[in-house]
Amino acid sequence: MGETIQVAADDGGAFETYLASPSSGTGAGVAIVSTIFGIEDDVKAYADRLAADGFVVEIPNVFWRVEDSALLPSDVPGGHPTFKRAVDRAMKLDIDKSMSDLQQVVADLKKRPQCNGQVAVMGFCWGGRYALRAAAELDVKAAISFHGTQVARVLDRAKRARCPMSFHWGDKDWVVPMTEIAQVQQAFDGVRDAEVVVHPGAEHSYMLKNRGAGYSASAAQESWSRALELLAPLKSARAAQ
């Protein structure tokens, strides 16, 4: 079980962040960017799993800069007013400022005694774009995305990525169609240690249990296992001094 902390923004103020720490020892850090609904329980559960495996994890509330920043119910269909509310507030975000906030989270992780100085970024849904930008713009050692949205908007960053990347989608994703996923695959071609994994039959949000029929236990397990493979070398590594 984690705790809520405050991380200082570089332009003033502070934002709520969920922190999950290992019970003992040191390991790599993981910064997770959650969905359009906020720091939801399913994503916190993955943070707790990582902490149990020796990682120190932070999930920032990236919506703190907009008026409507509260956690929203996520078990709603695409046409529901709450879903529209979540999308509307996400569209109001200044992504560059959000990336600055993510940089602050990465820096906070690196300062923690449980962290060995190696940090990865992981994105769920809305967090996908952040994962790709982080791979190109921040000092991170791995970037992982599960059914990421808005990734096609930042494909120019792919060739500039400085760390391994593993991006996962289902071929039945109703938010990110296969035509868009194909664009990501094309952009990743020729990029060292970059992969796009497509899971047959999986829908959008297949990693999240609270999404009901959209959840796929098999695709989630396959994706999570691959993520852990990518993160494993970071656990025992040390940051360059």
N, C-alpha and C positions, 0 to 999 in steps of 0.2 A: 504494500500500500504506500502510495507516494504522498507528497505534501504540496501545498500551494506556496509559491514564493513570488517575490517581485524582482524583475530584472530591469535595470535602468536603461532607458532609451538614450541614444547619443545626442538627441536634440531636446532633452528635458522630459520629465515624467518617468513613469515606470509602468510595466505591464505584467499582468498575471501570467504565471508560468507554472505548469505542473512539473514537479521534480520527482523522479524515481531513482533511488540510489541502491547500489549493491549492499548487502549486509556486512560485507567485509572485503578487504583487498582493494586493488585498483584495476581499472580496465579502461577501455575506450569510451568516449562520449558519443551520444546520438541525439541530434536535434530533430524533432519530429514536427512537421507542419501538418495540421489536422485538416478536416473537411470544412465545407462552408457552414456547417452547423456549430463549429467551435470545438472545444476540447471535450469531445464526447467519450462516453465510457468505453466503447469498443477500442478506441485508439489509446486511451489510458491503460487498458488491459495489455495491449502490446508493449507499452512502455514498462509496465510492471514485469512482463515476461523477460524483457531485455535486462532489467535490473537484476532479476533472479539469476540471469546467466552471466552476471558480472559487469554489465554496462551501466553507466550513469546517463540518465535520459532527461531531457527537458522538452516540454511541449508548450510553446508560447500561444497566448491568445492573440492571433494576428489581427483581430478585429477591434482591438482596443482603441484605435484611432478614429473609428466611426461611432456615431451616437448609438446605434443599435449593436451593442457588442456582447450581449448576453449569450449563453449557451442556449441553442434552440433544439426542440425535439427533432430527432433524425428519422424516426420511423413513420415517415409520411410519403405519399406518392408524389410523382413529379408535378402533378397539377395542383397540389395542395397549396393554400395561401402561405403556409409556413415555409414551403420549399421556395416559393417566389420571394418571400422575405429574405431568406438566406442568400439567394442568388443576387437580389438587388443590393444588399449590403456588401457582398463580395465585389460587385462591380464598382462600388464607390471607393475601394481601397486604392491608395497610392502604392503601387507595387515596389517602387524604388525605396520608399520609406519602410515598407515591410521587409525588404531585403536588408536594410540597415538594422532593423530589429532582429532579424535572424542572425546577422553578424554579431550582435550583442549577446545573443544566446550562445553562439559558438564560443565566444570569448569567455562567457561565464562558465561554460562547461570546462574549458581548458584550465581555469583557475581553481577548480574544485579538487580537493586532495584525493578524491576517489578516481579522478581522471588521469590517464597517462599522457595526455596531451594530444592524442589522436581523436579526431571527431569526424563522424559521418552525418549526412543529412538524409532523412527519410520523409517522403511525402505520401499522404493518403488523399486521393481525389484532388481537391483544390491545391494540395501541397505539391502536386507533380511539377508544376512550372517552377516552384521554388527549388526543388531538387536539381533540376537541370541548370538553373541560373547559379545555384551554389557550386555546382561542379566546375563552372567556368570562372566564377567571380570570387569565391571565398576559399580560405585555407582549410579545405576538408579533404578527407582521404577516401571517401566513397559516397555515392549518391544512389538512392533507391526510391522507386516510385511504384505505388500500387494504384491501378486505374486512375492515373493522373489526368486532370483536365487542364486545358489551356497550354499544354506542352508545345503544341504546334506554333504558338505565338512567339516562342523563343528558340526556335530551332537553329538560329544563327549561333547560339552558344555551344552547340554540340561539338564543333570542330575545335573549340577553345577549352573543352573540358580537360581538367588536370588530374582526374582521378577515375577509378573504375565506376561504371554506371550500369545498373540493372533496373530496367523499366518493365512493368508487367501490366497487361490488360487481358480481359476476356474478349472473345470474338463476338459476344452478344452484348457488348457494352452499348447501352442506349444513349449515353451521353457522348462518348468518343467512338465514332464509327470506324470501321476497318480502313476506310479511305484515309482518315487522319492518322491512324496507327501506322499505315504504310508510309506516310510522309516522315514519321519519326524513324521508322526502320531505314529509310533511304538516307536520312540525315546522319544516322549512327553508322552507316556503312563506311568502313575505312577508319573509324575512330577506335583507337586502341582501348581494349577492355570495356567496350560498350555493347550492351545487348538489349534487345527487345524480345520479351517472352510473351507469347499469346497463348492463353489457356482456352481450349475448346469448350464451348458451352457456357462459359462463365459470363456473368452479367456485370454491370457497373456496381461497385461497392461489394464485390464478392468476398472481400476480406473481412467484412463487418457483420458479426452475428446478429445484431439487432435489426438488420435490414430484411429479416424474414426470408422470403423465397429467393431474394437476390444473393444471399450468402451461399457460397460453395465451399464446403469443408475441404474437399480434395484440392481445388485450385488454391485455396488459402494456405494449405499445408505445403504445397509445392512451392508457392511464392515465398513463404516464410523460410523454408529450408534454404532456398537459394540466397535469400537476404542474409541469413546467418553465415553461409559460406563466404559471402563477400565481406562480412564484418569480422570474421574469425581472425584474420591476420592482424587486425588492429588491436586486438585485446592484449597481446603481449608486446606490441611494438612500443617504442619510445619516441617522443617528438625530438627533432633535432634541436640541439642546444645552440 
